[in-house]
Structure formats: C-alpha cells, structure tokens
Amino acid sequence: MPQRKTSRRRFSMAVLVVMFFAGIGFVAALDFGIRSTNTMEFCTSCHTMHTNFEEYKETLHYRNPSGVQATCADCHVPKALWPKLVTKVIAVKDVYHELVGTIDTPEKFEARRWEMASRVWAKMERSDSRECRTCHDFSSMDLSEQGRSARSRHAAAEDKGQTCIDCHKGIVHEEPYEPLPETAAAD
C-alpha cells in the first residue's frame, strides 16, 4: 500500500514539473512571437506596407535631430500585455487580407485605405491615443517651447479632453480622402 502512494506522489510531482516547464516554454514562445512581429522588418515585409513605410520615412517619427525613432509597434501596438495580445489577434486579419488578395496591390490597398485608417483612428480615440502618449503627454509638454499656434491648440485640447488623433490623423501616414457618398442613380 505505501508503495502505491509513493508512486502516485511521484507521478503527480512529475506532471507538475512537466506542466511548469511547458508553461515556461509557452511564455517564452509567446514572448518570442510578440517581439518578432513587433519589428520594423516584419511590419514592412508585406509589399502593400511598402507604401506606408515610404510615407513614414518622410516624417520626424523616422528621422529627426534627436535620433529618437518611433517604429510601427511603438504607434500601433499597446505596451500592456492584454491590449497587446488583443491587438495581435486582430492584426491577423491584415495578414489574411494580404494573403487572399484583398489588399495585395497598391491599388487595392488605396481603395481600402480610408476604411483601414478609420479603424485605426477609432481604436486610438477609444484608447485616448495611449500609444502616442508613451512619448507625447500633455503633462510632459513644455508649452512655452512650442509655437504660438501649437501652444494654444495643445492647451485647448487638454482642457477639452481631446486626444492626439483628433488633430493629428495625417502625422505619419498620408491621410486618405473620405470616399464620396454613393449617389442614387438618376431616373
């Protein structure tokens, strides 16, 4: 009888050890996957993202006097774990649309640019421009160093509870034109 209890205890302990190391392996694989898909190289590996990359290279987020560069992930991927995981799951649809041909040419991409940009803007509005605020925050701004127009607009935006994306929609990528509403065919 005592030998049977010892055997069960060893088996239980072995299962716990295996589960522990499997958990560590899962977390390591998840971390590797997130870090790998947060690189500029990964983000611009789809050829339809080359247009966005070229637009980005013309901005201060890419090249500036201080040498600080914001990458795709800095602006599009939250830092907190759960919002980051949700963002990664949702981003799979972009890869899907690239693979099935919905946005696989510059023309198809441009035809859907307004819709895609609007989704990103809505997400940024819902999160109070969370990703922007990791670098740009009203409380860290020295308004006295800004030009008169920026100083007054930033002060007013803070007072009104506005978020970055309310005014800065075309700051890194070309702001698409809103499509004209469909008109009814003439009789």
C-alpha positions in Angstrom: 0.0 0.0 0.0 2.7 2.6 0.9 4.5 1.9 -2.3 1.3 2.8 -4.3 1.0 6.2 -2.5 4.7 6.9 -3.3 4.2 6.0 -6.9 1.1 8.3 -7.2 3.0 11.1 -5.5 6.0 10.8 -7.9 3.6 10.7 -10.8 1.8 13.9 -9.6 5.2 15.6 -9.0 6.4 14.6 -12.5 3.2 16.0 -14.0 3.6 19.3 -12.1 7.2 19.6 -13.2 6.3 18.9 -16.8 3.4 21.5 -16.6 5.8 24.0 -15.0 8.4 23.7 -17.8 5.6 23.6 -20.5 4.3 26.9 -19.1 7.7 28.4 -19.2 8.1 27.2 -22.8 4.7 28.6 -23.8 5.5 32.0 -22.3 9.0 32.0 -24.0 7.4 31.2 -27.3 4.7 33.8 -26.9 7.3 36.4 -26.0 9.4 35.4 -29.0 6.4 35.7 -31.3 5.4 39.1 -30.0 8.9 40.5 -30.2 9.4 39.1 -33.7 6.2 40.5 -35.0 6.9 43.9 -33.4 9.9 44.6 -35.6 10.0 47.1 -38.5 11.2 44.3 -40.8 8.2 42.2 -40.0 5.7 45.0 -40.3 7.0 46.1 -43.7 7.5 42.6 -45.1 4.1 42.6 -46.8 4.6 44.5 -50.1 1.4 46.6 -49.5 3.1 48.0 -46.4 5.9 49.5 -48.5 3.7 52.5 -49.3 3.2 53.1 -45.6 6.9 52.6 -44.9 7.9 55.2 -47.6 5.4 57.7 -46.1 6.8 57.1 -42.6 10.4 57.6 -43.8 9.5 61.2 -44.7 8.4 62.1 -41.1 10.0 63.1 -37.9 9.0 59.8 -36.4 11.6 58.1 -38.6 14.4 60.7 -38.8 14.8 63.7 -36.6 17.5 65.8 -34.9 17.4 63.9 -31.6 17.8 60.5 -33.3 14.7 59.0 -31.5 12.8 56.8 -33.8 9.2 55.5 -33.3 8.7 52.2 -35.0 5.4 50.6 -36.3 4.9 48.8 -33.0 5.5 52.0 -30.9 2.5 53.6 -32.6 0.3 50.6 -33.3 0.9 48.1 -30.5 0.0 48.7 -26.9 2.7 48.1 -24.2 0.4 46.4 -21.7 0.1 42.6 -22.2 -3.7 42.1 -22.6 -4.3 45.0 -25.0 -1.1 43.9 -26.9 -2.5 40.3 -27.3 -5.8 41.6 -28.4 -4.1 43.8 -31.0 -2.0 40.9 -32.2 -5.1 38.7 -32.7 -6.9 41.5 -34.5 -3.9 42.1 -36.7 -4.1 38.6 -38.1 -6.9 39.9 -40.3 -4.5 42.2 -42.1 -2.2 39.3 -42.9 -5.2 37.3 -44.0 -6.3 40.1 -46.4 -2.8 40.4 -47.8 -2.7 36.6 -48.4 -6.2 36.3 -50.0 -5.6 39.3 -52.3 -7.9 41.9 -50.8 -5.1 44.5 -50.3 -2.2 42.8 -52.1 -1.6 45.6 -54.7 -1.1 49.3 -54.2 -4.4 50.0 -56.0 -6.4 47.6 -53.8 -4.7 49.0 -50.7 -5.5 52.6 -51.7 -9.1 51.6 -52.3 -9.4 50.3 -48.7 -7.1 52.9 -47.1 -9.9 55.1 -45.7 -11.6 52.1 -44.1 -8.4 50.8 -42.6 -7.3 54.2 -41.4 -10.7 54.9 -39.9 -10.5 51.7 -37.8 -7.0 52.7 -36.5 -8.3 56.2 -35.7 -11.3 54.8 -33.9 -9.1 52.5 -31.8 -6.8 55.4 -30.9 -9.8 57.5 -29.9 -11.1 54.7 -27.7 -7.7 54.3 -26.0 -7.2 58.1 -25.6 -4.2 57.8 -28.0 -2.5 55.5 -25.5 0.4 54.6 -27.8 1.1 58.3 -28.7 1.1 59.2 -25.0 4.0 56.8 -24.3 6.2 59.5 -25.9 3.9 62.6 -26.1 1.9 63.5 -23.0 0.3 66.9 -22.1 1.9 66.7 -18.6 5.4 66.4 -20.1 5.0 69.1 -22.8 6.8 72.4 -22.3 4.1 74.5 -24.0 6.4 77.6 -23.7 8.8 76.0 -26.1 6.1 75.4 -28.7 5.0 77.8 -31.4 2.0 80.1 -30.6 -0.5 78.0 -32.6 0.7 74.7 -31.2 0.8 76.0 -27.7 -2.8 77.3 -27.8 -4.1 74.2 -29.5 -2.5 71.8 -27.1 -3.7 73.8 -24.1 -7.2 73.9 -25.5 -7.1 70.2 -26.5 -6.1 69.2 -22.9 -8.9 71.4 -21.5 -11.5 69.9 -23.9 -10.3 66.3 -23.1 -9.3 65.8 -26.8 -6.9 63.0 -27.7 -3.9 63.2 -30.1 -5.6 61.6 -33.0 -8.4 64.2 -33.0 -5.9 66.7 -34.6 -3.0 64.5 -35.9 -4.6 62.0 -38.3 -2.1 62.5 -41.1 1.0 62.9 -39.0 2.9 59.8 -40.2 0.9 58.2 -43.0 -0.8 60.0 -45.8 -4.3 61.0 -44.7 -6.8 59.3 -47.1 -9.6 61.2 -48.6 -13.0 60.3 -47.3 -15.0 58.5 -50.0 -17.8 60.4 -51.6 -21.3 59.1 -50.5 -22.9 56.8 -53.0 -25.5 58.8 -55.0 -28.7 57.3 -56.2 -28.9 56.7 -59.9 -30.9 59.2 -61.9 -34.2 58.0 -63.1 
